[in-house]
């Protein structure tokens, strides 16, 4: 048996296959925009690129976390700006009421305005929230994940009337004892107390810590 070889043809066929594979690889890179599409292209490069891709996605999410944190703080800032405006208005009423040109009726009306504004301050502090979380009632204490192993801790203090030092109705200085229905009750410590008339027509007396 005689075997004939065409070395030139075989070499040409091999070159054509190599060119076809190279063309296919080039087309794949062009279509995907990536130099490495398979582990066979560059195993080490693929491992490095996957690691970097994971870091990039993590940083993108950290950026979103930062934006959410900024939005939360902007919400708190907006509410505090409104509270500040109310406090300024309350101060104006207080200064106005101090003038002796006002009658008792005038001062009573001014006091009513101050009481309403104080309640509004408490309402803002109690109801301001972001994504269902209250942020001005003293309960918010969290952290924002803003990067690789980077956390920003944030706590927001309470911004309701009593905690801001606002006593909406009458300031009472107590020295010694008080009586109720003609009966001497337990002695109160000397200090400042707030007396607030409730819906039932009775009065609630609270000390500076908010305790009845």
ABEGO torsion letter per residue (X at the ends): XBBBBBAAAAAAAAAAAAAAAAAAAAAAAAAAGBABABAAABAAAAAAAAAAAAAAAAAAAAAAAAAAAAAAAAAAAAAAAAAAAAAAAAAAAAAAAABAABBAAAAAAAAAAAAAAAAAAAAAAAABBBGGBBAAAGABBBBBBAEBGBBBBBBBBBABAAAAGBBABBBBBBBEBBBBGGBBBBBBBBEBBBBBBBAAGBBBBBBAAGBX
